[in-house]
Amino acid sequence: MTENRQIPPALNKFFWDADFAQLKLPDHENYVLGKLMLYGDIASIKWILLTFDHGTVSRYLETKGKYALDKKSYLFWEKVLRMGDLWH
């Protein structure tokens, strides 16, 4: 589902350590998810739910989330994943 999806310019502020113009999905999917799941706001949460399928976010959380996210963010996304009706 992430094929050729643009990252909205409004989310640029979360990628202060990267060249935003070079970020592409699905090539940088894990990086984008990690930044937004850790630092994101309501708009970024909505964008994640619209852009990535449940399985992609779940796999990220299982494989990288425990190490890349702080405890609060990890637990938040764990709860979001249990709420399957949030996904489109």
Long-range contacts (C-beta under 8 A, 24 or more apart in sequence): 1-51, 1-52, 1-53, 1-56, 2-26, 2-29, 2-51, 2-52, 2-56, 5-51, 7-32, 8-43, 8-47, 10-43, 11-36, 11-40, 11-43, 11-44, 11-47, 14-39, 14-40, 14-44, 25-51, 29-56, 29-60, 30-60, 30-64, 33-57, 33-60, 34-60, 34-64, 34-68, 34-69, 37-61, 37-65, 37-69, 37-73, 37-77, 38-68, 38-69, 38-70, 38-73, 45-80, 49-86, 49-87, 49-88, 50-88, 53-87, 54-81, 54-84, 54-87, 57-81
